[in-house]
Amino acid sequence: MSARVEVVSESTDDGPAGPVVERRFDLIVGEQRVPGIQWLPVGDAPCPTVCIGHGGFQHKRIDNVLALGQMLAGGVGIGAVALDAIEHGERASDREASKRALRELASGDREAFRRHFGKDAIATMRARAKLHVAEWRAMLDALQGDPRTAGGPFGWWGVSMGTTHGLPVVAGDDRISAAVFGLNALRPGDEEFAADAAAVTVPVLFLNQWDDELMTRETSLALWDALGSKDKTMHVNPGRHVEVPRFERDASVEFFARHLLPAPR
Amino acid sequence: MSARVEVVSESTDDGPAGPVVERRFDLIVGEQRVPGIQWLPVGDAPCPTVCIGHGGFQHKRIDNVLALGQMLAGGVGIGAVALDAIEHGERASDREASKRALRELASGDREAFRRHFGKDAIATMRARAKLHVAEWRAMLDALQGDPRTAGGPFGWWGVSMGTTHGLPVVAGDDRISAAVFGLNALRPGDEEFAADAAAVTVPVLFLNQWDDELMTRETSLALWDALGSKDKTMHVNPGRHVEVPRFERDASVEFFARHLLPAPR
């Protein structure tokens, strides 16, 4: 798919781990205009890139995505990009509904979870995923067309809906060489997701919340088991879907530093 | 219990993360003389200490214990001590038998696993644990008597037999404020171990091998579930009992740096 990037604005900000260049861009894919953010280390040196897929009802610059992008670029010299998923962020037809949903989910309202992540909602999410995966492939094409990021390597970070999107991206594209997944499940009979998981062979860090309202322990362990990677590690913490501990962000940064940066001598 | 330390020798060596002071000592507890090693950062500054409990058939200075001690002391400024467990290392009545057992276990010989870690072997290990736990408490007394280490804080690192010993140490001694456990299981009916696990309330990192020959997934998850700590993280990797990935040593060092060192400003 032909793809190009139009830079909307660029600034250098102080992140939690050091200064970071933040670039607001639109990815133009055919008729689509997909809003995105890129975080880059200061300077001109080539750098790896982590593609960040945000969660359901979130957007390209939500707190945890922003913090991860800033820590990668400002802390260890790895760039990052995030896109608004279909019907999310600037692409949402009802932004107030997304904000309301996020508040309900954060409060641990189990009824809201069933409403927002029930069977129909997941079917809609998966149908949109097919389109959004193509946008991510176009994003990788565009990164390969920019001298600073062309050489890769590339990683994927995305939990919850970020795994719904990322699993098929990583399964079908050998440009991604390390991935963080999690907060997602393999339900009995879901052969398409099982096949995607089996096709993932790159090193994986899998984040699992032991008291996740959205899935049983069995179905989340089933997704972990289904991953084809020999080099895979699962980090399990007590708590609900939205309660992944802060230190797992550091673990993600260390995981990418280990797999995307040259080994120290 | 009255306890004192007799230093046998001391040297400064280059470790993988920087120079490290290594002190060979004997801990004198009543009639007992327990051989130990202490790793310390170079200099005189007070430092935290991690107590390292080695695995079955191993000893106080086996490769992985030595590497962890050196990385803690040379890399992040945390001291460490290791003791020979009863009938291990210099205290073994048949050292050749231990070496033979380690070779058999490393080769993945399932029959050897059943022989060395069968019901009788585990009963013997648990009986000795009661005595060895008292030695570790004496070790903590001695550390509190040395101005350099007196202020703590103290941690525990020990998987497999190191958890058999460490769980009762940490459960019954509020001087330990963070612990790495793993490669161990809670079997149905083992109420004593369950009670020890429930009494552990400090932050825990739990290492779990998904294809461990010594236990089922259910019994290792049961031990993880039984831990009383609210702040606990389990790292699961594919592979056998002796195949814990190298990067989990880094994760242990990071865990202790997070819990035993002052927070960065």
Chai-1 contact restraints between the chains, C-beta under 6 A:
chainA,res_idxA,chainB,res_idxB,connection_type,confidence,min_distance_angstrom,max_distance_angstrom,comment,restraint_id
A,T233,B,H235,contact,1.0,0.0,6.0,A-B,restraint_1
A,T233,B,N237,contact,1.0,0.0,6.0,A-B,restraint_2
A,M234,B,V236,contact,1.0,0.0,6.0,A-B,restraint_3
A,H235,B,T233,contact,1.0,0.0,6.0,A-B,restraint_4
A,H235,B,H235,contact,1.0,0.0,6.0,A-B,restraint_5
A,V236,B,M234,contact,1.0,0.0,6.0,A-B,restraint_6
A,N237,B,T233,contact,1.0,0.0,6.0,A-B,restraint_7
